[in-house]
């Protein structure tokens, strides 16, 4: 009986790991650069397309390696141009990826886990439970799929993806190694060549991983804060019980100190009616953010079934914003995009084979704790 060979999926190998792979084959390291360009700049799906590589090497690669992106189950396009892909990964679960066009800017929001391990109370992804981390090939494969959906890839043409945010399903820093390998591919000149200012990792605040990240990467950082004090954030973002706001702000400042250029942290703040949208909470938030070079992104809550939360009124959002702006905090309000195809922020759910059984146990927090809306102050 012939023993089957497990082929290495080159799609997910970082530049350094791809060089090591070719070295193990007894090949020159420059072959890694050639293959990197073929896969990530030209969208090659097989080694037979790689015409500047010898036939002998192509045959060797066909025997031991493959280029295998995850499977596209569906693609929906919203009336505002937003695209959403449902992508099936190994094991049968599905994740979601969203491309948001805004003028010449095209921002791709990608997932890092099947479901999410953190269980934030207002996020539909969290209510689906958690299955596993995505592989590096499954993370970068979302970029590969999105760009190829526009037709043949052209490294000298118009960029179909100008920005990438790890802000879809999952907590990126809980899938540290695979996410770092993927961001290296995004920023490598021989792969996608995105600026470090255009690759953003969004985290709920895994403090030790932020400190580890600053030693090996310089991606831009976004923090899912969502509350101005620990009492409320403990409920909305449970990881805060382990790494409270003060520790998180200190870690962000350390991260900025390690960068060679002057950048700021993006603070994400999902606004929920009667929960975290009050004027006194805006003034609390000002005190927190004055400790950190940052800009604030207010995100009106996008409703989903049984969430227990509601979107604030436009008047409440603008009043909150005005307090921040008056206090010299750069503040924007995120436009809701792609909500009719469930592609808006916080709506990504996929199809998760939940190992946590969380999806069977969810009870909306606000229904349990009606006093949450006004009385939780630090």
N, C-alpha and C positions, 0 to 999 in steps of 0.2 A: 504494500500500500504506500502510495506517495504521500509524504508528510507535507501538509499545507504550510505555506510561508506567510507569516503576518507581515504585510507590507507597511513601510513607513509612509505616513501621509505628510508629504513635504509642504502642504499648504500651511500647516501650523508651526513650522520650524522658524525660530528667530534667525536673523542673519548669522549669529555666532554658532547656533546649533546646526544650521545648514552647512556651514564651513566644516564643522566637526564631522558631519555625516559624510561629506565628500572625502575628507581626510581618511576616514575609516575604509572607504572604498578604494583607497590608494590613488585618488585623483587630486589634481591641483586645486587649491582653495578658490581660484578665480572661477571655477565651474559653479560655485555657489552663487556668485554674482550673476552669472548668465542665467541660471535657473530662476533666481529670485526675480529678475526682470521679466522673464517669460511668464511666470505665474501671476505676479502682482501688478505688472504694468501692461502686459499684453493679454492677460486673461487665458493663458494656455490651459487646456483641459487634459492634454496628454503630452508625453515626452516626444512623440512622433512629430509634433508641430515645431520642435526646437531645432531649426535648420542649421544653426551655427554650432551644434554639438555633433560629434561624430556618431555614426550609426552604431558603432560598438558600444559607446557609452549609453546611447539611448536604449539599446537592448539590455544593458546591465541595469539601467534604472527601471525599465519595465518589469524586470524580474524581482526587484526588491523594494520598489517604491510606487507611490501613486499620488495623484492630485485629486482629492475627494472632498468637495464642499458638502455641507449638509443639504438635505432635500427641501426644495421649495414646495410647500403644499398649496399655497395660494398667494396672490398679490392683489390688493385692493388699492384703488386710487380715489382719493377724496376730491370733491369739487374744488377745493382750494389747492390741489396739486400734491397734497400729502400722500405718500405711498406707505402701505403697510404690508409686510411679508409675514406669513406664518411659515415657520421653518421647522421641519421634523429633524430631530437629532437622534443619535444612537440610543436605542432603548425604547423608542416610540413616542416619547414626549415631544411637545412642540413649544418653541419660543417665538417671540414676536420682535420684529425689527421695523423701525419707522424712519422714513426720509422726509424732512420738512424743508420745503423750498421757501426762500425769503429773498426776493430780488436775485442777486448773483450768488447768494449764499445758499448752500444745500447742506443741511445738518443731518447726519445719520445717527439715530439713537439706537444703540445696540445692547443686547443682553449678555450677561456674564454667567448666569446660573439658570437652571431649570426650576422655575419658581424663585422663591427667596427664603433665606434662612432666618431673616430678622423679624418678620411679623409686625411691621408698622401698622397701626390700627386703621389708618385711612387709605391704605394702598390696596387696590384690587389684586395686584400681583401677590402680595403677602398672604392674602386670604386663600390663594390656591395651594398653599403649602410649599414643600421643597422636595426635590428629587435628588439633584446632584449638581456639581460644578460642570460648566461647559469646558470642553477641551480647547486648546489654543486654536486648532483648526476650525472648531465650531464658532469661536469668537471672531477670528479674522475672516472666516468664511462669510459672515454677514456683510462685511465690507465688499468682499469679492463679488457676492451675489448682487448687491445693490448697484455697483458700478456696471457689471455686465448686463443688467436689465435694460440699460440704455442703448445697447448695441455693442459693436466691436470696441474694445478698449484701445485708446490712443494716448500714450504718455505725453504727447505734444499738443493734444487737443484741449478743449474746455473741460475743466474738472466737473464730473458729475457728483462728486462728494467733496465738499470743501472743508467740512468740519465733522469730527466724530466725537460723540459723547457716550461714555459708558454709563447710561442713565436709564436703560431699559429694565428688563427683568433681572433681579438679583443684586447682591452687594458685591461689587468688583473686588474689594480688598479681602473678601472671604474666599476668593479664587485667585490668590496673589500671583503665583508663578505663571499660570496660563494668561492672565490679563497682562502682566508685564511683557511676556513674549509677544503678545498681540500688539501692544502699543509700540513696541520697538519696530515691528513691521510697518505700522502706520506711519512712523516718523522717519524710516530709513529712506535715503535718497534713491536706492535701487529697488525700493518697493513702492509704497504709496506717496512718500515724500511730503507728508503733511508737517506743517510747522508745529512745534511743541505748544504754541499758543492755541492751536486749532484741534488739539486732542485733549479732551477733558474727562477726567475720572471723577465720578460723583460717588461720594461715600456718606453713609449715615454716621460715620465717626468711629472707625476701628482704630483707636489711637496707636497701638504698637505697630500696626501695619502702615500707618502714615509715616511713622518714624523710619520704618524699614524702607519704604518707598523712596524717601528723600536721599537714601544712600545710593540708589541705582537708577533713578529716573527723574525726568524733569517735566513730566506732563503737567498740564494745568489741573487745578484741583477745585472741585465744587463740594460743598457741604450741605447735606439735607438736614437743616436745623429744625424748622417748623414750629419752634416754641421759644419764648424768651426766657424761660426759667426751667429749672430741673424738675419741679413738681409736675408741670404739664408735659414736659418732654419725656419723662419717665413713662407716661401713659401712651403718648403718640408714637414715640420711637424707643422701644424697650431697651435697646443697647445702651441708652443713656444711663441706665442704672449701674452699668459697669464702668462707663467712661463719661462722666458728667461734663457739662458745658465748659467749665473752667479748664479741665484737662484737654478737651477738644480744641479750644481756642489756643492754648499753649502749643499743642502739636502743630496746628496750622501756622503759627508764627515761626516755629522751628523749620517747617517745610519751606516757607518763603525765604528764610535766611540762607538756605542751601542753594537757592537758584542764582544763576549768574546774571539774570536780567530782572528788571523791576516789574513784578506782576502782582495781582491781587487774587484773593480767594473769592469765588462766587458762592454766595449764600442763597440757598433755595428755601423758600418759605411758602408752603402750601396753606392757603387761607381758607378756613372753615367757619361758617356762620356761627357766632356765639361761642366759639371755642378758642380761637387765637387771633381774632380780628378786631379786638377792642382798642380804643385809644391808649388806655393805661398799659396795654401789652406792647403797643408800638413804642412807648416811652421806655419800657423795660428793655426792649430789643435794642434801642439806641445805645443804652449803657453797655450792653454786651458787645456790640459791633464796633464801638469806639476803640476796643482793645486790639483790633485786627484790620490790616489793610484789606478792604473788601468792597464788593458791590453786591447789592441785594436784588434778588429776582423774586418778586411776588407772583405766586401761581394760584389763581382762583381754582378752588376744588372742582374736579370733574366728577360728577355723580356717577355711581354704579349701583346695581341692585344690592339692597341690604347693607349699605355702607354705614348708615346711621348718621351721616354728615350731610351738610348742605352747602352750596356755594353762597358766599356773602353777596350782599347787594353791591352794585357798582359804586354807590355812595360810600359804603363802608370801606371798600378797597381804596378808593381815591383819598379818603380821609386818613387812612393808615399810611398810604404813600406820602401824603403831604407832610405828616409828622416826621417821616424819615428824611425827606428831601430838605425840610427846614433845618434838620439837624446835620446837614452836610453828608448824608449817606447816599451815595449814588444808587438810585432805585429805579427799576423797570417793572412793568406788569406784563407777564407773559401772555401773549395772545393764545387763545384756545384754538388749536389746529387739529383737523382730522377727527373731530369728535364723533361724526356720524359713522365712521368706520372703526370706532373704539380705538383710535390711535393717539388720543390725547394723553397728556402726562398723568400717570397713575392708573390708566385704564388697561395697560397691557396684561393679559392673563395667560395666553397660550393654552396648552393642554398638558397639565402636569400630573404625572403619576406620583401622587403625593405619598412620600414615605413617612411624613410627620403626622398624618391624620388631622392636620390643623383645619383643613377645609370642612371637616365634619363638625368641628367644635366652635367655629366662629360665632360670637354673639357681639353685635355692634356695641362698642364702648360707650357711646353717648346714651344709648338706651339704658345701660346699666348705671351710668353715673351722670344724672341730669345736672348736678351741681358743677360739673366740669367747666361749663361755659363762662362762669363769671368769678369763681371764688378761688381758683388755683393761682396764687401769686407767691413768688420767692420771698 
